[in-house]
Amino acid sequence: SAFGYIARRYGLELVSIYDIQGAGLGSGRIEAVADFIRSRGIKVIFIEPQYPADRVQSLASQLDVRVATLDPLGSPDVPGYTGYLQMMRSNLRTLVENLKD
């Protein structure tokens, strides 16, 4: 949900699985997201490293979609993250690479 401004700028539809506190991935929510993914032919789910990925990975596997990571906070252990601009360039590269097809 941290990438709403990018979604608006590039005409993307943003659907968050987790809320700001990291809650919201119960079985009902998973099924709603799965239906959304199926109905729109989505090929990739973007995750943030600050949230648990196990249930999202499982969902992606069931639906045969890729999972890619976008990092809104920046992690000091990621090479090249020397500042905000480098972090956002990395996120944009990830978006472009995963939205090509």
N, C-alpha and C positions, 0 to 999 in steps of 0.2 A: 504493500500500500504506500510505500515511500516514493513511488515513481509516478504519482498522479500528474505532475506537471509535464513529464515526458509523454505520457499517454495523451494528454490534451494537445500538446504541441504537434504530435505526429499522427493524431487520429486513431489511436489505439484504444481498445476497450479494456479497462482494468477491472479485474475481479479478484478480490482478496479472500484468501481462505482463512487467514488468521486475522483477528482484530489487533489493535495496538498493544494489548496485554499478552498476545500470543494465544488467546483462547479461540475456540470456534471450530475445531477440527473433529467434531463428533460425527457419528455415523450418518446422521441426517444431512449435515453440511457436506460431507464427503460425497454422498449420493447426488446432492444438488450440483456440486462442482463437476462431478463425472458426467451428469446429464448435459451440463453447459458445454463441456469439452467435446462430447460426442456430437451434439447438435450443431456445433460450429466447425467441426473438423480441425480442431486445434492440434498442433503438432509439438508444442513445447510449453512447459510450465516453468516459470521463473520463480526461484526461491531466494530467500535472503539468509545469509549464514547465521543470523541472530535467532532464527526459529528452528525447531526440530524438523528434520527432513525425512524421518523414517516413514511416516504415513503418506507424505507427498510422493516419495520414491515408490512406495507400494502402489499408490494410485496410478502413477505414471506407467509403471510396469503393466498393470492390468489393462490400461488403455493404449499401450504401445506408443507413448509419447516421450519426447526427450525432457530432461530436466537441466536447466542452466541456472547459474547463480549470478544474481545482481547484488552488489554490496552497497547499501546506502550510507553506511557508517565508516567504512574503510578499516582495514585490518593492517596493523603494522607489519605482520609477517608476509604480506603479499608483495612480491617484488614489483617495483615501479610505483607503489603508492606513497609518493613523497608529498602529496598534497591533494586538496579537493579536486582540482582540475584533472590530475592524473587518474584519480579514482573514477570520476565521471566519464572520462574518455574510455577507460576500461569497461565500464558498464555499457556505454554506447556500442563499443566493439562487440560485446557479448550479444546485445540486442540485434545488431545488424547480422552477425554470423548465424544467429538462430532463427531469424525471421526471413531469411532469403527465399526459402522454398515455401 
